[in-house]
Amino acid sequence: MKKLFLFCTLVVTAIESPAQTDLIARIHFAGAEQISADTNSVAFTNEFCSAEARALESQTLDKLSRAPFAWFKSKIPAGADDGTAQLRPLLDDLPKSEWILEIRDATNGSPEFALAIRLNSERAQLWSKNLAAVLQNWTGIGIAQDKSGNWELKKHQPPNLLRFQQTGGWVVIDCGQDNLLLHREILEPFLKTRIAVAENSWLAADLNWPRLAQLFPALARFDFPKIQMQVAGRGGDLQFTGKLKLAQSLPPLEKWRVPTNTIRTPFGSFTAARGIAPWLQKQSWAQPFLIQPAPDQIFIWALPQIPFQMFAAAPVPDANAALAQLDRNLSARTNWQGHFFMPLTITMTNREISFRGVPFFSPFVQAVRGPAGDFLFGGFFPNLPKSPPPPPELMAHFNQPNLVYYHWEITAERLTGLPQLSQLLLMVTGHEQLGGQSAAEKWLNQICPALGPTVTEINETAPNELAFTRKASGGLTAIEFLALANWLEATNFPGCDLRLPVRPRLRPNRPLSQIPGAPMPAPAPPKK
Protein backbone atom coordinates (compact mmCIF):
# COMPACT_ATOMS: atom_id res chain seq x y z
CA MET A 1 0.00 0.00 0.00
CA LYS A 2 0.51 1.34 0.03
CA LYS A 3 -0.68 4.27 1.88
CA LEU A 4 -0.60 7.90 1.41
CA PHE A 5 -0.02 8.03 5.14
CA LEU A 6 3.39 6.53 4.70
CA PHE A 7 3.90 9.63 2.58
CA CYS A 8 1.94 12.10 4.74
CA THR A 9 3.22 10.72 8.06
CA LEU A 10 6.84 10.53 7.01
CA VAL A 11 7.06 13.56 4.73
CA VAL A 12 7.23 15.65 7.82
CA THR A 13 11.04 15.31 7.31
CA ALA A 14 14.56 14.52 5.86
CA ILE A 15 17.98 12.52 3.67
CA GLU A 16 20.99 10.38 3.18
CA SER A 17 23.26 12.36 0.82
CA PRO A 18 25.62 15.08 2.06
CA ALA A 19 24.22 18.61 1.97
CA GLN A 20 25.26 20.66 -1.04
CA THR A 21 25.22 24.43 -1.33
CA ASP A 22 22.73 24.62 -4.21
CA LEU A 23 20.36 22.03 -2.74
CA ILE A 24 16.95 23.34 -1.71
CA ALA A 25 15.15 20.06 -1.05
CA ARG A 26 15.58 16.37 -1.65
CA ILE A 27 13.15 13.65 -0.54
CA HIS A 28 13.75 9.96 -1.29
CA PHE A 29 10.80 7.70 -0.47
CA ALA A 30 11.20 3.90 -0.70
CA GLY A 31 7.58 3.28 -1.67
CA ALA A 32 5.11 1.12 0.22
CA GLU A 33 5.75 -1.87 -2.03
CA GLN A 34 9.39 -2.01 -0.84
CA ILE A 35 8.51 -1.11 2.74
CA SER A 36 5.83 -3.79 2.99
CA ALA A 37 8.42 -6.41 2.06
CA ASP A 38 10.54 -5.45 5.10
CA THR A 39 9.89 -7.71 8.11
CA ASN A 40 10.14 -4.63 10.35
CA SER A 41 7.09 -3.08 8.71
CA VAL A 42 4.38 -5.49 9.92
CA ALA A 43 2.98 -3.28 12.67
CA PHE A 44 3.29 -0.17 10.53
CA THR A 45 1.58 -1.83 7.55
CA ASN A 46 -1.29 -2.95 9.78
CA GLU A 47 -1.68 0.65 10.90
CA PHE A 48 -2.07 1.98 7.36
CA CYS A 49 -3.91 -0.81 5.51
CA SER A 50 -7.30 -0.66 7.20
CA ALA A 51 -10.54 0.34 5.47
CA GLU A 52 -10.39 3.65 7.36
CA ALA A 53 -6.87 4.31 6.08
CA ARG A 54 -7.88 3.52 2.50
CA ALA A 55 -10.84 5.90 2.73
CA LEU A 56 -8.67 8.75 4.00
CA GLU A 57 -6.03 8.03 1.37
CA SER A 58 -8.62 8.19 -1.41
CA GLN A 59 -10.08 11.44 -0.06
CA THR A 60 -6.61 12.99 0.21
CA LEU A 61 -5.58 12.01 -3.31
CA ASP A 62 -8.84 13.44 -4.63
CA LYS A 63 -7.96 16.78 -3.02
CA LEU A 64 -4.39 16.65 -4.31
CA SER A 65 -5.59 16.10 -7.87
CA ARG A 66 -7.50 19.40 -7.74
CA ALA A 67 -4.62 21.42 -6.28
CA PRO A 68 -2.52 22.09 -9.45
CA PHE A 69 -5.44 23.76 -11.24
CA ALA A 70 -6.15 25.91 -8.17
CA TRP A 71 -2.49 26.96 -7.94
CA PHE A 72 -2.08 27.87 -11.62
CA LYS A 73 -5.63 29.00 -12.39
CA SER A 74 -4.62 32.63 -12.99
CA LYS A 75 -2.24 31.49 -15.78
CA ILE A 76 -4.63 28.99 -17.39
CA PRO A 77 -6.97 30.07 -20.23
CA ALA A 78 -10.60 30.56 -19.24
CA GLY A 79 -12.72 27.49 -19.87
CA ALA A 80 -9.81 25.04 -19.64
CA ASP A 81 -10.52 21.73 -17.91
CA ASP A 82 -9.17 21.36 -14.36
CA GLY A 83 -7.25 18.22 -15.32
CA THR A 84 -8.39 16.09 -12.37
CA ALA A 85 -9.57 13.24 -14.64
CA GLN A 86 -6.02 12.88 -15.96
CA LEU A 87 -4.08 13.67 -12.76
CA ARG A 88 -6.04 11.62 -10.23
CA PRO A 89 -5.07 8.14 -11.62
CA LEU A 90 -1.37 9.11 -11.54
CA LEU A 91 -1.41 9.97 -7.83
CA ASP A 92 -2.10 6.34 -6.90
CA ASP A 93 1.57 5.63 -7.70
CA LEU A 94 3.00 8.11 -5.19
CA PRO A 95 2.23 6.10 -2.02
CA LYS A 96 3.31 2.70 -3.40
CA SER A 97 6.25 3.51 -5.71
CA GLU A 98 9.80 4.61 -4.99
CA TRP A 99 10.44 8.23 -5.92
CA ILE A 100 12.91 11.07 -5.51
CA LEU A 101 11.96 14.74 -5.51
CA GLU A 102 14.77 17.26 -5.86
CA ILE A 103 14.86 21.06 -6.04
CA ARG A 104 18.09 22.97 -6.67
CA ASP A 105 19.14 26.52 -7.39
CA ALA A 106 20.41 26.69 -10.98
CA THR A 107 23.25 28.89 -12.21
CA ASN A 108 20.74 31.27 -13.85
CA GLY A 109 19.20 32.03 -10.45
CA SER A 110 15.97 30.11 -11.08
CA PRO A 111 15.24 26.87 -9.19
CA GLU A 112 15.05 23.59 -11.08
CA PHE A 113 12.59 20.87 -10.06
CA ALA A 114 12.83 17.16 -10.82
CA LEU A 115 10.70 14.16 -9.86
CA ALA A 116 11.97 10.65 -10.59
CA ILE A 117 9.49 7.84 -9.96
CA ARG A 118 9.98 4.10 -10.49
CA LEU A 119 7.20 2.82 -12.78
CA ASN A 120 6.57 -0.16 -15.05
CA SER A 121 6.11 0.53 -18.76
CA GLU A 122 2.31 0.55 -18.59
CA ARG A 123 2.18 3.13 -15.80
CA ALA A 124 4.94 5.19 -17.45
CA GLN A 125 2.90 5.41 -20.66
CA LEU A 126 -0.14 6.53 -18.68
CA TRP A 127 1.90 9.26 -16.99
CA SER A 128 3.26 10.42 -20.36
CA LYS A 129 -0.16 10.50 -22.01
CA ASN A 130 -2.08 12.15 -19.16
CA LEU A 131 0.50 14.81 -18.30
CA ALA A 132 0.87 15.76 -21.96
CA ALA A 133 -2.92 16.10 -22.28
CA VAL A 134 -3.18 18.33 -19.19
CA LEU A 135 -0.31 20.60 -20.24
CA GLN A 136 -1.61 20.97 -23.81
CA ASN A 137 -4.98 21.98 -22.37
CA TRP A 138 -3.49 24.47 -19.94
CA THR A 139 -0.86 26.03 -22.24
CA GLY A 140 -2.38 25.65 -25.70
CA ILE A 141 0.98 24.31 -26.94
CA GLY A 142 1.07 21.04 -28.83
CA ILE A 143 3.28 18.27 -27.40
CA ALA A 144 4.82 15.68 -29.70
CA GLN A 145 5.78 12.37 -28.05
CA ASP A 146 8.45 10.06 -29.46
CA LYS A 147 8.05 6.28 -29.71
CA SER A 148 9.12 5.83 -26.08
CA GLY A 149 6.62 8.39 -24.83
CA ASN A 150 9.26 11.03 -24.09
CA TRP A 151 8.47 14.67 -24.79
CA GLU A 152 9.58 18.24 -24.09
CA LEU A 153 7.51 21.39 -23.64
CA LYS A 154 8.90 24.85 -24.31
CA LYS A 155 6.88 27.94 -23.48
CA HIS A 156 7.38 31.66 -22.99
CA GLN A 157 6.45 32.02 -19.31
CA PRO A 158 8.93 30.89 -16.62
CA PRO A 159 9.76 28.18 -15.96
CA ASN A 160 9.93 27.83 -19.72
CA LEU A 161 11.17 24.26 -20.11
CA LEU A 162 9.58 20.97 -18.98
CA ARG A 163 10.73 17.50 -20.00
CA PHE A 164 9.30 13.99 -19.60
CA GLN A 165 11.83 11.19 -20.00
CA GLN A 166 11.97 7.44 -19.30
CA THR A 167 15.28 5.86 -18.32
CA GLY A 168 16.06 2.45 -16.80
CA GLY A 169 12.63 1.79 -15.29
CA TRP A 170 12.28 5.36 -14.03
CA VAL A 171 10.20 8.29 -15.23
CA VAL A 172 11.90 11.66 -14.74
CA ILE A 173 9.91 14.91 -14.95
CA ASP A 174 12.25 17.90 -15.01
CA CYS A 175 11.25 21.57 -14.97
CA GLY A 176 13.39 24.71 -15.08
CA GLN A 177 14.37 27.91 -16.86
CA ASP A 178 16.38 27.61 -20.11
CA ASN A 179 18.46 24.57 -19.04
CA LEU A 180 17.68 21.22 -17.41
CA LEU A 181 20.80 19.89 -15.73
CA LEU A 182 19.45 18.25 -12.60
CA HIS A 183 18.49 14.95 -14.22
CA ARG A 184 21.73 14.42 -16.13
CA GLU A 185 24.17 15.63 -13.48
CA ILE A 186 22.48 14.60 -10.22
CA LEU A 187 19.62 12.14 -10.56
CA GLU A 188 20.90 9.87 -13.33
CA PRO A 189 24.16 8.92 -11.54
CA PHE A 190 22.19 8.37 -8.33
CA LEU A 191 19.63 6.12 -10.03
CA LYS A 192 22.41 3.99 -11.50
CA THR A 193 24.30 3.50 -8.24
CA ARG A 194 21.57 3.63 -5.61
CA ILE A 195 21.25 1.02 -2.88
CA ALA A 196 17.74 -0.24 -2.16
CA VAL A 197 16.28 2.26 0.25
CA ALA A 198 14.61 -0.40 2.39
CA GLU A 199 18.09 -1.66 3.38
CA ASN A 200 19.00 1.74 4.77
CA SER A 201 15.97 3.96 5.34
CA TRP A 202 12.36 4.12 4.21
CA LEU A 203 12.44 7.84 3.73
CA ALA A 204 15.27 10.33 3.75
CA ALA A 205 15.22 14.06 3.11
CA ASP A 206 17.40 17.13 3.12
CA LEU A 207 15.39 20.34 3.38
CA ASN A 208 16.73 23.89 3.29
CA TRP A 209 13.60 25.25 4.91
CA PRO A 210 14.52 28.97 4.85
CA ARG A 211 15.13 28.74 1.08
CA LEU A 212 11.91 26.74 0.61
CA ALA A 213 10.05 29.48 2.48
CA GLN A 214 11.36 32.02 -0.03
CA LEU A 215 9.95 29.95 -2.91
CA PHE A 216 6.70 29.10 -1.10
CA PRO A 217 5.86 31.94 1.35
CA ALA A 218 3.17 29.91 3.12
CA LEU A 219 5.96 27.78 4.63
CA ALA A 220 7.57 30.79 6.32
CA ARG A 221 5.09 30.73 9.22
CA PHE A 222 6.66 27.50 10.54
CA ASP A 223 10.14 29.04 10.94
CA PHE A 224 12.00 25.73 10.64
CA PRO A 225 15.79 25.54 10.14
CA LYS A 226 17.62 23.31 7.67
CA ILE A 227 16.61 19.70 8.32
CA GLN A 228 18.27 16.38 7.54
CA MET A 229 16.59 13.15 8.63
CA GLN A 230 16.20 9.45 7.94
CA VAL A 231 13.27 7.19 8.84
CA ALA A 232 13.42 3.40 9.04
CA GLY A 233 11.66 0.49 10.70
CA ARG A 234 13.35 -1.25 13.59
CA GLY A 235 11.72 -3.94 15.73
CA GLY A 236 8.17 -2.94 14.81
CA ASP A 237 8.79 0.74 15.53
CA LEU A 238 9.66 3.71 13.40
CA GLN A 239 13.05 5.24 14.19
CA PHE A 240 13.88 8.82 13.22
CA THR A 241 17.42 10.18 13.23
CA GLY A 242 18.55 13.53 11.94
CA LYS A 243 20.00 16.98 12.42
CA LEU A 244 18.77 20.56 12.58
CA LYS A 245 21.15 23.19 11.18
CA LEU A 246 20.43 26.51 12.94
CA ALA A 247 20.94 29.91 11.34
CA GLN A 248 22.26 31.25 14.66
CA SER A 249 24.12 29.57 17.49
CA LEU A 250 22.23 28.62 20.62
CA PRO A 251 23.06 30.63 23.73
CA PRO A 252 24.91 28.73 26.47
CA LEU A 253 22.56 26.17 27.97
CA GLU A 254 21.43 27.00 31.49
CA LYS A 255 21.28 24.25 34.08
CA TRP A 256 17.97 22.40 34.14
CA ARG A 257 15.51 23.70 36.74
CA VAL A 258 12.86 21.00 37.14
CA PRO A 259 9.67 21.95 39.07
CA THR A 260 9.70 18.79 41.17
CA ASN A 261 7.29 20.18 43.81
CA THR A 262 4.64 20.97 41.18
CA ILE A 263 4.83 17.87 38.99
CA ARG A 264 2.29 15.16 39.74
CA THR A 265 2.66 11.51 38.80
CA PRO A 266 1.95 9.15 37.11
CA PHE A 267 2.36 10.74 33.67
CA GLY A 268 0.53 10.26 30.43
CA SER A 269 3.16 12.47 28.80
CA PHE A 270 6.11 14.62 29.82
CA THR A 271 8.01 17.27 27.81
CA ALA A 272 11.03 19.39 28.73
CA ALA A 273 12.89 21.95 26.61
CA ARG A 274 15.61 24.55 27.24
CA GLY A 275 17.31 27.22 25.16
CA ILE A 276 13.88 28.37 23.92
CA ALA A 277 14.11 32.11 24.73
CA PRO A 278 15.52 33.21 21.31
CA TRP A 279 12.82 31.20 19.53
CA LEU A 280 10.03 32.61 21.72
CA GLN A 281 11.15 36.18 21.12
CA LYS A 282 10.73 35.70 17.34
CA GLN A 283 7.17 34.32 17.52
CA SER A 284 4.54 36.92 16.60
CA TRP A 285 1.82 35.11 18.57
CA ALA A 286 3.92 35.22 21.77
CA GLN A 287 5.40 38.72 21.55
CA PRO A 288 2.39 40.69 22.94
CA PHE A 289 2.27 38.55 26.08
CA LEU A 290 5.92 37.65 26.57
CA ILE A 291 7.46 38.55 29.91
CA GLN A 292 11.03 39.82 30.21
CA PRO A 293 13.39 38.13 30.52
CA ALA A 294 11.76 35.54 28.31
CA PRO A 295 11.60 32.06 29.87
CA ASP A 296 14.39 29.82 28.59
CA GLN A 297 12.95 26.49 29.79
CA ILE A 298 9.51 24.91 29.69
CA PHE A 299 8.07 21.73 31.24
CA ILE A 300 4.72 20.28 30.12
CA TRP A 301 3.06 17.17 31.48
CA ALA A 302 -0.33 15.48 31.37
CA LEU A 303 -1.95 12.98 33.69
CA PRO A 304 -3.31 9.73 32.23
CA GLN A 305 -7.01 9.22 31.53
CA ILE A 306 -7.98 12.79 32.56
CA PRO A 307 -8.26 14.90 29.36
CA PHE A 308 -8.08 18.36 30.96
CA GLN A 309 -5.30 17.61 33.46
CA MET A 310 -2.48 19.14 31.43
CA PHE A 311 0.03 21.52 33.02
CA ALA A 312 3.08 23.64 32.19
CA ALA A 313 5.79 25.36 34.24
CA ALA A 314 8.54 27.80 33.24
CA PRO A 315 11.37 28.91 35.58
CA VAL A 316 11.62 32.68 36.14
CA PRO A 317 13.89 34.88 38.33
CA ASP A 318 10.98 36.24 40.42
CA ALA A 319 7.60 34.51 40.12
CA ASN A 320 5.54 37.34 41.69
CA ALA A 321 7.08 39.98 39.41
CA ALA A 322 6.66 37.74 36.35
CA LEU A 323 3.00 37.11 37.17
CA ALA A 324 2.33 40.82 37.59
CA GLN A 325 4.04 41.55 34.26
CA LEU A 326 1.95 38.86 32.53
CA ASP A 327 -1.23 40.37 34.00
CA ARG A 328 -0.27 43.81 32.63
CA ASN A 329 0.44 42.32 29.20
CA LEU A 330 -2.93 40.55 29.13
CA SER A 331 -4.76 43.70 30.25
CA ALA A 332 -3.00 45.85 27.64
CA ARG A 333 -3.95 43.51 24.80
CA THR A 334 -7.73 43.09 24.79
CA ASN A 335 -8.18 42.26 21.08
CA TRP A 336 -7.26 38.60 21.67
CA GLN A 337 -10.53 38.14 23.63
CA GLY A 338 -12.45 38.62 20.38
CA HIS A 339 -11.39 35.13 19.37
CA PHE A 340 -13.74 33.64 21.99
CA PHE A 341 -17.47 33.34 21.36
CA MET A 342 -18.37 33.82 25.04
CA PRO A 343 -17.39 36.58 27.49
CA LEU A 344 -14.03 35.87 29.09
CA THR A 345 -12.89 37.58 32.28
CA ILE A 346 -9.41 37.65 33.79
CA THR A 347 -8.92 37.98 37.54
CA MET A 348 -5.60 38.62 39.29
CA THR A 349 -5.52 37.54 42.92
CA ASN A 350 -2.63 37.26 45.35
CA ARG A 351 -0.49 34.78 43.38
CA GLU A 352 -2.78 33.64 40.54
CA ILE A 353 -4.35 34.78 37.28
CA SER A 354 -7.71 33.07 36.64
CA PHE A 355 -9.63 32.91 33.35
CA ARG A 356 -13.39 32.70 33.84
CA GLY A 357 -16.15 31.98 31.35
CA VAL A 358 -14.68 28.93 29.60
CA PRO A 359 -16.99 25.91 29.98
CA PHE A 360 -15.85 22.69 31.63
CA PHE A 361 -12.42 23.88 32.76
CA SER A 362 -10.74 26.76 34.61
CA PRO A 363 -7.44 27.94 33.09
CA PHE A 364 -5.00 29.56 35.50
CA VAL A 365 -1.42 30.79 35.89
CA GLN A 366 0.22 30.81 39.33
CA ALA A 367 3.43 32.08 40.88
CA VAL A 368 5.03 29.15 42.70
CA ARG A 369 8.33 28.45 44.44
CA GLY A 370 10.21 25.16 44.80
CA PRO A 371 13.65 23.74 45.52
CA ALA A 372 14.81 24.73 42.00
CA GLY A 373 13.59 28.33 42.37
CA ASP A 374 10.60 30.36 41.13
CA PHE A 375 8.21 29.25 38.38
CA LEU A 376 5.14 30.39 36.50
CA PHE A 377 2.83 27.40 36.63
CA GLY A 378 -0.39 27.01 34.60
CA GLY A 379 -3.00 24.51 33.57
CA PHE A 380 -6.56 23.93 32.46
CA PHE A 381 -7.75 22.42 35.73
CA PRO A 382 -6.64 22.64 39.39
CA ASN A 383 -3.57 20.62 40.26
CA LEU A 384 -3.95 17.36 42.18
CA PRO A 385 -2.71 16.86 45.75
CA LYS A 386 0.97 16.06 46.18
CA SER A 387 2.01 12.74 44.66
CA PRO A 388 5.19 10.62 44.63
CA PRO A 389 8.17 12.42 43.04
CA PRO A 390 9.05 11.96 39.37
CA PRO A 391 10.71 8.59 38.71
CA PRO A 392 14.53 8.47 38.92
CA GLU A 393 14.75 7.24 35.31
CA LEU A 394 13.16 10.50 34.16
CA MET A 395 15.35 12.73 36.34
CA ALA A 396 18.47 10.96 35.05
CA HIS A 397 17.86 12.49 31.62
CA PHE A 398 18.57 15.95 33.04
CA ASN A 399 22.11 14.93 33.90
CA GLN A 400 22.96 14.87 30.18
CA PRO A 401 24.92 18.10 29.61
CA ASN A 402 23.82 18.57 25.97
CA LEU A 403 20.16 17.57 26.27
CA VAL A 404 17.95 20.33 24.80
CA TYR A 405 14.58 18.57 24.41
CA TYR A 406 12.98 15.44 25.82
CA HIS A 407 9.48 14.09 25.22
CA TRP A 408 7.86 10.86 26.39
CA GLU A 409 4.24 9.82 26.08
CA ILE A 410 1.89 6.87 26.01
CA THR A 411 0.60 7.76 22.56
CA ALA A 412 -2.55 5.61 22.60
CA GLU A 413 -3.60 7.12 25.91
CA ARG A 414 -2.83 10.70 24.81
CA LEU A 415 -4.68 10.22 21.54
CA THR A 416 -7.72 9.17 23.56
CA GLY A 417 -7.76 12.18 25.88
CA LEU A 418 -6.11 14.99 23.92
CA PRO A 419 -8.84 15.29 21.23
CA GLN A 420 -11.38 16.24 23.92
CA LEU A 421 -9.22 19.19 24.98
CA SER A 422 -8.46 20.05 21.35
CA GLN A 423 -12.13 19.97 20.34
CA LEU A 424 -13.11 22.16 23.28
CA LEU A 425 -10.44 24.75 22.46
CA LEU A 426 -11.62 24.82 18.83
CA MET A 427 -15.21 25.27 19.98
CA VAL A 428 -14.59 28.12 22.43
CA THR A 429 -12.48 30.00 19.87
CA GLY A 430 -15.28 29.76 17.28
CA HIS A 431 -13.52 27.27 14.96
CA GLU A 432 -14.90 24.22 13.22
CA GLN A 433 -14.06 21.01 15.03
CA LEU A 434 -12.75 17.84 13.44
CA GLY A 435 -15.93 16.00 12.47
CA GLY A 436 -16.66 12.80 14.32
CA GLN A 437 -17.67 11.15 11.04
CA SER A 438 -14.76 12.56 9.02
CA ALA A 439 -12.36 10.16 7.33
CA ALA A 440 -9.44 11.45 9.41
CA GLU A 441 -11.28 11.05 12.71
CA LYS A 442 -12.30 7.49 11.83
CA TRP A 443 -8.69 6.70 10.97
CA LEU A 444 -7.44 8.10 14.30
CA ASN A 445 -9.99 6.03 16.20
CA GLN A 446 -8.92 2.91 14.32
CA ILE A 447 -5.15 3.25 14.85
CA CYS A 448 -5.24 4.55 18.41
CA PRO A 449 -5.42 1.29 20.43
CA ALA A 450 -2.29 -0.19 18.79
CA LEU A 451 0.00 2.82 19.32
CA GLY A 452 2.81 2.31 21.83
CA PRO A 453 5.06 4.78 23.67
CA THR A 454 6.85 7.57 21.80
CA VAL A 455 10.24 8.91 22.93
CA THR A 456 11.99 11.90 21.35
CA GLU A 457 15.37 13.38 22.32
CA ILE A 458 17.27 16.36 20.92
CA ASN A 459 20.88 17.08 21.87
CA GLU A 460 23.21 19.97 21.04
CA THR A 461 26.13 18.62 18.98
CA ALA A 462 27.58 22.01 17.96
CA PRO A 463 26.69 25.65 18.75
CA ASN A 464 24.45 25.78 15.66
CA GLU A 465 23.54 22.08 15.31
CA LEU A 466 21.03 19.81 17.03
CA ALA A 467 20.81 16.03 16.61
CA PHE A 468 17.50 14.27 17.24
CA THR A 469 16.18 10.75 17.58
CA ARG A 470 12.68 9.34 17.92
CA LYS A 471 11.34 5.85 18.50
CA ALA A 472 7.61 5.38 17.98
CA SER A 473 5.28 2.70 16.68
CA GLY A 474 3.26 5.21 14.69
CA GLY A 475 5.96 7.74 13.91
CA LEU A 476 4.10 10.74 15.37
CA THR A 477 3.06 11.98 18.80
CA ALA A 478 -0.61 12.35 19.68
CA ILE A 479 -0.64 16.10 19.03
CA GLU A 480 1.12 15.55 15.69
CA PHE A 481 -1.49 12.96 14.71
CA LEU A 482 -4.19 15.52 15.51
CA ALA A 483 -2.42 18.20 13.48
CA LEU A 484 -2.09 15.77 10.56
CA ALA A 485 -5.80 14.89 10.77
CA ASN A 486 -6.81 18.57 10.85
CA TRP A 487 -4.49 19.28 7.89
CA LEU A 488 -5.89 16.43 5.79
CA GLU A 489 -9.46 17.56 6.52
CA ALA A 490 -8.79 21.28 5.97
CA THR A 491 -10.78 22.84 3.15
CA ASN A 492 -7.62 24.43 1.70
CA PHE A 493 -5.58 21.20 1.73
CA PRO A 494 -2.77 20.79 0.71
CA GLY A 495 -2.19 24.32 1.96
CA CYS A 496 -0.06 24.64 5.09
CA ASP A 497 -2.68 26.46 7.18
CA LEU A 498 -3.65 24.10 10.01
CA ARG A 499 -6.51 26.33 11.16
CA LEU A 500 -9.98 25.06 10.39
CA PRO A 501 -12.64 27.45 9.00
CA VAL A 502 -14.09 29.96 11.47
CA ARG A 503 -17.60 29.13 12.57
CA PRO A 504 -20.46 31.66 12.32
CA ARG A 505 -21.03 33.55 15.57
CA LEU A 506 -23.39 31.69 17.87
CA ARG A 507 -26.60 33.23 19.15
CA PRO A 508 -26.17 34.84 22.61
CA ASN A 509 -27.29 32.85 25.64
CA ARG A 510 -27.47 29.65 23.62
CA PRO A 511 -27.05 26.69 26.00
CA LEU A 512 -23.90 24.67 25.39
CA SER A 513 -26.01 21.52 25.17
CA GLN A 514 -27.52 22.94 21.97
CA ILE A 515 -24.16 23.60 20.28
CA PRO A 516 -23.43 20.87 17.70
CA GLY A 517 -20.22 19.05 18.49
CA ALA A 518 -19.78 20.55 21.97
CA PRO A 519 -17.75 18.02 24.01
CA MET A 520 -19.31 16.66 27.16
CA PRO A 521 -17.44 17.34 30.40
CA ALA A 522 -15.13 14.55 31.46
CA PRO A 523 -16.46 12.43 34.35
CA ALA A 524 -14.92 13.19 37.70
CA PRO A 525 -12.31 10.65 38.81
CA PRO A 526 -13.57 8.20 41.45
CA LYS A 527 -12.95 9.17 45.03
CA LYS A 528 -10.34 7.16 46.83
Buried (B, 14 or more C-beta within 10 A) or exposed (E): BBBBBBBBBBBBBBBBBEEEEBBBBBBBBBBBBBBBEBEBBEBBBEBBBBEBBBBBBEBBBEBBBBBBBEEEEEEBEEEBEBBBEBBBBBBBBBBBBBBBBBBBBBEEEBBBBBBBBBBEEEBBBBBBEBBBBBBEBBBEEEBEBEEEBBBBBEEEEEBBBBBBBBBEEBBBBBBBBBEBBBBEEBBBEBBEEEEEBBEBBBBBBBBBBBBBBEBEEEBBEEEBBBBBBBBBBEEBBBBBBBBBBBEEEBEEBEEBBBBEBBBBBEBBBBBBBBBBBBBBEEEEEEEEEBBEEBBBBBBBBBBBEBBBBBBBBBBBEEBEEBBBBBBEBBEEEEEEEEEBBBEBEBEBEEBBBBBEEBEBBBBBBBBBBBEBEBBBBBBBBEBEEEEEEBEEEBEEBBEEEEBBBBBBBBBBBBBBBBBBBBBBBBBBEBBBBBEEEBBBBBBBBBBBEEBBBBBBBBBBBEEBBBBBEBBBBBBBBBBBBBBBBBBBBBEBBBEBEEEBEEBEEBEEEEEBEEBEEBBEBBEEEEEE
